[in-house]
Amino acid sequence: MVTKIKSTDSNRLTRITGRRVSGSTGGRPTARSGSPTRRDDVSVSNISRTINLADEVAHASPDVRTAKVAPIREAIANGNYQVDSVAVADKILRHVLMERRKVM
């Protein structure tokens, strides 16, 4: 994430860092002869915008996919839910073997 700050408040930076920051106006706007008052500018990268958008979408989506969960809940409540133990064991073993390959 890239953030560019063109002007800073040295008093705030001094409080945060505990060191005096040079090359600043102490948080006061400066005016050069014939130029307008300076202001702080912040630039946010496209990656930062994308991450922020993804975060907003994730927070807006529901935590539980009810379309998938509802039939399973109903089957459990009715006593009809069956687990394929061979498929579960196969997936566990595949996962363990893949993890071992990563380590080696």
N, C-alpha and C positions, 0 to 999 in steps of 0.2 A: 504494500500500500504506500503510495507516494503522496506526501503532502508538502506543499511548498508554502512557506510563510515569508512574505516579502518585508514585513515590518513587525516589530514586536514591542511589547511593553516591558522595559528592562526591570521595573520594580517587581512585576509578577515573576519574571525569570529569576531574579535575585532571591525571591522568597522560595521558589521551587528548588533551585539548584544550590542555594546557600552561597553563591559566588556572585560577585559584581559582574555585570555584563557590560562590555564596552561597545562603543559604536552605535549607541542608541540615544534617543532623546529623553529617556526616563519616562516614556509613556505619554509625553506631551506631543501633540501634532506640531509639525514644523512647517514653516512657510519659507520658500526660497523667493528671492526677488522676482516678482512677476509670475510665480507659479502658485497653483492652488494648494490648499492644505493637504498633507499626505494622509493616507488612510491605509488600514491593514487590508491585505488581499490574501486569500487562501485559495489554493488550486488543488482539486481532488482528482486523482487519476481515474481512468475508465475502469480499471480493475476494482477500485474502491467502490465505484458506483454499481458495478455488477455484483459485488459481494453484498452490498447494502440491499439491492433488489432481491437477491436470493434469500437473504435473511427475512425480509418482509413477506415474501411468498411462503417461506417455511412457517412463520408465525401465524399466517392467515389460514393455513391448512389445518384440518382437524388432526388430533393426536391419534385417533383410532379410525381405521377404515371400516366403517360399519357395514358396508356391503359384503366384506369378507368375514367379519366377525359374527354377524347375526346368524347365518346358517350353522356355523360351528356351535354357537351357544345353544341354539335350538336342538341340535343333535345330542349335545351333552345332556341337556335338560330332559330329553326324551329317552335317554339311555341308548341311543343309536350310534353314537360316535365311536368309530373303530380306528385304532392306530395300526398302521402297517409297520410292525416291528422290524422287519427285514429292511425296509426302505429307510427307517430311522437309523438303524445300525450302519447301513451302507453310507449314509451321509456323514455320520460321525467319523467313520474310518477314513473317508475321503478327506474330510477336514483335517484330521490328525496327520495324514500322510502329506498333505499340501503344506502344513505348518513345518513339518520336518524338512521338507525340501528347501524351504526358505532359510532354515537355520544352517543347513549344510552347504 
